Amino acid sequence: MTATTFVEVVLTCTSWQQAQTIADQLLEKRLVASAEFIDDTHGEASAVKLIMQTMGDRFEAIEAEIRQLHSQVAATMHMVAMADIAPATAAWLEDEIK
């Protein structure tokens, strides 16, 4: 396997609907392989964490799509490298975003 960097991109969304819209768009464009939603509500503030698996070289394209779809100008987003990924998982990720 090549020295591909697999990552998780984490994005804070203002609602479940926003998270779903962004995930659908990124999955359709094959920029991410998967998307997971986590309720991140604290008190009165509603938020949803969107966690997406992809390859590191897709970050700029993902960011550009999110800028068009997210309601906040400065959406909270970061990328975390996935260390020691299982070969079968790596192969699946590569296949999903070809």
N, C-alpha and C positions, 0 to 999 in steps of 0.2 A: 504494500500500500504506500502511496505517496505521503509526503509530509503535509497533508491537508490539516488545517486547523478547524476543528469543529467547535461551535460555540452555542451558547444560549443567549438570546436577546431578550431582555426583560423591559417591558413597557408598562407604565401606569396609565390606565384609561379611566375616564370619568363615569363610565357606565358599562353594563354588560353588552348593551347594543353596540356601543362604540368598539369594544373589544372584539365582538363577533364580526363586525364590518371589516375591521382592519385585518383580522385573522383570515377571513374569507378571501380578501383581495390578495394578501401575500401568499396564501396557499395556491390560489388560482394561477398566479404568476410564477409559481414554483420557486419563490424566493426563500421560503421556509418549508421544512419537512413536516413539522407538527406545531400545534398551538395548544396551550393549556391555560385555563382560566382559574384564577385564585381570588376569592373575595378578600379585599384589603380595606374593608370599611372600618373606620375608627370614629366612634361617637356619631356625630351628625354628618361627617364627611364620607361620602360614598366613593369608593374606588375599586377597580379591578386590575390585578396584575395579569398581564398577558406574557407568558413565557413561551418562546419559540426556539426551536432547534434548527440550526442551519450551518453553513460554512462561513468562516470569518470574512472571506472576500465578498460576501453579499451585503455586508453591513451598510455601505453607502447607498446601495439601491433600496434597501429596506428603509433606511432613514428618509430617503426622498419620497417614497410612497407614504410613509407615516406623516410627513409634513403636509401632504395633500389631504389626508383623511382625519387627522386628529384635531380636536377642537381647541387645544392649547398651542400657542405659538412655540413655547419651549417645553415640549413633552418630556417627562422624565423617562429616559431610556439609557440602558447600558448593555454592554456585551461582556459575557464571562466565558473564558476558554473552558472546554471540557477536556479534562486530563484523563489519560488511561482509558480511552473509550474501547469498548468491546469491538472486535473486528466485524461481527455481524451487524452491530448497530451502525458502525461507520459505513458499511456497504449499503445498508438501508437508507441512511441519510443521503448519501451520494446519489442513489437511485431516485429518491423522491424529488430532488431538486435539479435534476438534469434538464 
